[in-house]
C-alpha cells in the first residue's frame, strides 16, 4: 500500500460544504488584534516564523475569557482569601487550572467546528424548553454580574476620590464605545490594552513583600490557615465559583465563531486558552498575596469587608500600593463588564436568530448592539440608586453562579458527545471521564453553597468530609471507566500511520452541517431521568434563593 504523507493531508484545502453558520459575518478572513489570516491561505508553510505569526493572529478569545474572569468579584474573593487565610489557599488555584482548560477546550471545539454559539446549540439540540431554561437563567446571572462589575468600579473610584456619579457614566460610555466600533479587530485590540494593564499586578505583588518560599510550599501542599472551618470551606467554594463561571462557556464559543476560527486553527486556540488559564492563575495568586500583606501590615487578619476597604488598608501603609490596587480593581471590573455583557448579547442573537457579530456596524446589527447598550445603561443606573441593595446583589450573584454552573457544564458535556454536532471532534473516552468527575465535583460544591446560603447554620465541616469521600469514589469510578473504555476502543483497520493521517485530514475539514439536517437527539432513560433531576434541583434552588433574597431584603 502506498504511504500517505500526513503533512500533505494536513495542508489540503477543505472541500466545499454546507455549514451551520447563521451569520454571514462569521465567515471570512481572521482579523485578530495582532495579525490577519486570509481565508484563501490554505497552504501556509510550517516554519517557526509562520507558526508564531499564526499564533499572534489567533490569540484573543482564550486570553480575554480567562482574564475577564478575574473581574470585580474575583478580585474581592482572592484578596479576601489572602487577608483571612494568608497563602494557605494558593493550592486551590493550581487545582483549578486543569478544570479551566478542560471546560474551555470543549467550547473551543464546539465553536470552531459548528460555527454557531452555545445558546443556539442548546436550543436546537435539546429543544426550546431546555434552551430557555438554560439561557434565561444565564441572562439574569449575567445582568447581576454586570451590576457587581459597576460596584467594583465605584469602590475603586471611591478610593481615588472620584465621585461615582462621574466615573460610572464615564465607564458605561467607554464600554459602549469599545463595543460599537463595527470592527472585531478594534474591539479585540481595546480588550488587549486593558489586559496589558493587568501587568500592574506584578509591581503590586512586589510591593507586598511576598514570602516566595512560603508561597511555593502553599502551591503544592494543601492546607488551611487556622484549620478547616465552615468559613474556610465556603471561601474555597467561592474561589471555585468565581474562577469557573457559566458565562465563560457562552462567551468563548461565540467569540471563537465571531473571530472566524475554523478547525484548522483549533491547536492555536487551545494554546491561547492554556495561556489565559496560566495568566489568570498568576493574577489570582498575586491578589491573594497582596491581601495577605494587607493583613500583615495593618494587623487586620480575618477582618475582610470588601475590596474598597482593602484598598484603604494598603494605602494606609503605602499610598502607591493602594493606588495600584485600585487601578487593578477598576481595570478588572471593566474587562469583566465587557466580556460578560458581550456574552449575553451573543446569546441574545443566537436565541432570536439575529445578526450578532462585532464585524457589523451599529446600523447593520441594531438589536445586537442595543441589547448590549441597554444592559450597560440599566446596570450603571442601579449602582447609582441611593440605598440600592448592592451587598445583597453581590451575595446573590455568587450563589446563583454556583447553582447554574453544574447544569451549564452538563449541557456542554452532552454537546461534546453529540456526533451529529462534532463528528470526528467528539470527546475522547478519557476526556469524558475527566469531565464527568469535574461535573460531579461542581454539583457537590453547588449543593453545599446553595444549602449554606439558605440555611447558614449547617455544619459545613461535616459536609466537607462527606464531599471528600464522594471525590474519592468519583476518582475510583473514573479510573475504572477509563480502563474499561481503553479496552473497548476499536483498533484502526488500516495501517496506523495511514489511519492517523486520514483521521487528521477528516478532522481539519469537517464542519457541522446545517442544524435542520441533523438527526434529532435521543436520550436514554437514564440520561432523561438525570436531566429531569437536574432541572428539579435548579427549580428548587432558584425558589429557595428567591425566598432568601426576600428575607434579607426585608431585614
Secondary structure, 3 states (H helix, E strand, C coil): CCCCCHHHHHHCCCCCCCCCCCCHHHCCCEEECCEEECCCCCCCCCCHHHHHHHHHHHCCHHHHHHHHHCCHHHHHHHHHHHHHHCCCCHHHHHHHHHHHHHHHHHHHHHHHHHCCCHHHHHHHHHCHHHHHHHHHHHHHHHHHHHHHHHHHHHHHHHHHCCCHHHHHHHHHHHHHHHHCCCCHHHHHHHHHHHHHHCCHHHHHHHCCCCCHHHHHHHHHCCCCCCCCCHHHHHHHHHHHHHHCCHHHHHHHHHHHHHCCCCHHHHHHHHHHHHHHHHHHHHHHHHHHHHHHHHHHHHCCCCCCCCHHHHHHHHHHHCHHHHHHHHHHHHHHHHHHHHHHHHHHHHHHHHHHCCCCCCCCCHHHCHHHHHHHHHHHHHHHHHHHCCCCCHHHHHHHHHHHHHHHHHHHHHHHHHHCCCHHHHHHHCCCHHHHHHHHHHHHHHHHHHHHHHHHHHCCCCCHHHHHHHHHHHHHHHHHHHHHHHHHHHHHCCCCCCCHHHHHHHHHHHHHHCCCCCHHHCCCCCCCHHHHHHHHHHHHHHHHHHHHHHHHHHHHHHC
